[in-house]
Amino acid sequence: MMNTIKEKLLTNWHFMRIFRLLVGGGMLVAAFQSKDWMIGAFSAFFLYQAVTDTGCCGAQGCSPARGPKEMSSAVADDAIEYEEIK
């Protein structure tokens, strides 16, 4: 269990994850300076996304399939048929 948490925190750092961390950190500083709890709540949201590597849709919910292994065989093998309606 501990290895998976450690691996999740220390691996797979990409541009959006670093961007969320920077935005969350900047907003946290702004929240403390202005003593505004609403900015602090948004900051917590972005920091949570950065630490857990999730987006608005969950863990990689909005990302496209990365390769043919992730595509289901039903979608990859079936031909799509269209019917014209007049």
N, C-alpha and C positions, 0 to 999 in steps of 0.2 A: 504494500500500500504506500509506504513512504517513498519507495523508488519511483512510483508513477507520479506522485505529486512533485517530487524533485525534478523528474524528467520533464514534466509539463511546464514547470516554471523556468527551466534553464535551456530548453530547446525550442526550435521552430519560431525564432524571432524574425518576423518579416516587417515590411514597411508599415503596414497598418497597425500592427501591434505596438511598434515603437511610437508611431504617431499618437495612438490613443494614450500611451503612457505619458508622453510629453504634454498633450492637451489636458489630461487629468491632473498632472502635477502643476501645470500653470494655473489651472482653475482652482486648485487647492490653495495655492499661494494667494490668489486673488480673493478667495473666500475668507482667509484669515485676515488679510489686510482690510477688507471692507466689512468684516463681521456679518456676512450674508450667508445664512444657512442654505438658501436655495442654490447658490453657486456651489456650495459644499456638497449638496446632494448630487448635482450633475457631475461634479468632480469624482465622487465616489463611484458613480455609474461608469465613467470612462476608465477609472483605475481598475475596477472590477473586470471590465472587458479586457484590459491589457494583461492583467495578471493571469486570468483564466483562459485567455486566447479564445474568447467567444465574441460573436457579433450580435447584432440585434435579433437574428434568427436562431441563435444557439450555436453550438460547436460546429463551425463550418457549414451552417445551414444554407447560406446564400452563395456559397462558392460553387462553381461548375465542377463537373467530374474531372479528375486529374488525368485519367487515362482509361484505356479500354477495360481494365480490370474492374473499375468502379461502375461501369455501365451494366445494367441488367441484361441478361441474354434475351429477354422478351422484347425489349426495346431495340436492341442491336440487330436482331435477326428478322423481325417482322417488318414487312413492307407496309407503308401507310397507303390506304386507299381513300380516294376523294370522290365524292359524288356531287355533280353540278346540279344546283337547284335553280330552276328558272321561274 
